[in-house]
Amino acid sequence: MPAEVETMFSARVKPWHGIGTVVEECQCSEDALRLAGLDWKVEQKDVFTESGTLITGYKANVRDLDQSVLGVVSDRYQVVQNEEAFAFTDELLGGGIRYETAGALQGGRRTFMLARLPQRFIIAGDEIVPYFVIMNSHDGGCSIKAAMTPIRVVCQNTLNLAFRTAKRTWTAKHTSNIMERIDDARITLKFAEQYMKELGKSVDGLVRKRMTDKKIMEYMSEFFPVTEDMTAAQKKNNITLLNDMKARYFDAPDLQGMGKNGYRFVNAVSDFATHAEPIRKTKNYRENLFLKTVEGNPMIDRAYQMVCAA
């Protein structure tokens, strides 16, 4: 298992990001926490200098499982336990949603849960399945976030495009109040529906944007320029990456019948951003890629903006 993935489960099949272990089924967030090894608590403890002097204004977030320090935060920071962060997703189960993956990253500093919505959309002839991710942190680095991540089934590319008119990410509340959890669940489903509607409109627009091979090569060269001021190694690396992206646009079997248009280009960039291995592969490159599922992938958004501006 890659270095930054501390614990994880995955339902039925390994997810598109290529990490996790397979389980048969997961019925609720409590099951997901147990299967993913997330059924631990975070305790806040005082912070001291090496000489034993109390450092006021700060607390250490400590995992009760092994006493590891997940982060040092302000004493005003409110801990959100894993079970609190993910409990509201149980209210979505009635709508047919199913947990796919959950796990801890970065030594437990971040935890997440991935769920698949029951709808399947046919957009521009492609089957698209909507997923959403809930991310919690214990190091003070971020609030609880939810994010939409539509997946193109035929190739497992992500289509997590940033739109002005529909939210892809939003902040989730943390509460034990059942009615507030139900409200949060309704908001999540509303945002998911709005996002998928906007994705459908945007893909239709991308399909209508006819692209010449010359223009495609200009766009790709913006991602991986080769200039005289570069070192020989930099030129070689960018040429290698450019050729990889070119092959994903011109040669990918799933794109052959799509026509030469903006949707094909965005898919090729998404395929590269989602699946290509970096020139220098770090131990945690897959985990960093998965984190972009929540935060957004700048390369895919840039490709989309290029086509929209054409």
Secondary structure as GFF3:
##gff-version 3
##sequence-region A 1 310
A	DSSP	beta_strand	5	11	.	.	.	ID=ss1
A	DSSP	beta_strand	22	23	.	.	.	ID=ss2
A	DSSP	alpha_helix	29	35	.	.	.	ID=ss3
A	DSSP	beta_strand	42	48	.	.	.	ID=ss4
A	DSSP	beta_strand	54	63	.	.	.	ID=ss5
A	DSSP	beta_strand	69	74	.	.	.	ID=ss6
A	DSSP	alpha_helix	82	87	.	.	.	ID=ss7
A	DSSP	three_ten_helix	88	95	.	.	.	ID=ss8
A	DSSP	beta_strand	98	105	.	.	.	ID=ss9
A	DSSP	three_ten_helix	106	108	.	.	.	ID=ss10
A	DSSP	beta_strand	110	116	.	.	.	ID=ss11
A	DSSP	beta_strand	121	123	.	.	.	ID=ss12
A	DSSP	beta_strand	126	137	.	.	.	ID=ss13
A	DSSP	beta_strand	145	152	.	.	.	ID=ss14
A	DSSP	beta_strand	157	158	.	.	.	ID=ss15
A	DSSP	beta_strand	169	171	.	.	.	ID=ss16
A	DSSP	alpha_helix	178	208	.	.	.	ID=ss17
A	DSSP	alpha_helix	213	223	.	.	.	ID=ss18
A	DSSP	alpha_helix	232	250	.	.	.	ID=ss19
A	DSSP	three_ten_helix	253	255	.	.	.	ID=ss20
A	DSSP	alpha_helix	262	275	.	.	.	ID=ss21
A	DSSP	alpha_helix	285	295	.	.	.	ID=ss22
A	DSSP	alpha_helix	298	309	.	.	.	ID=ss23
###
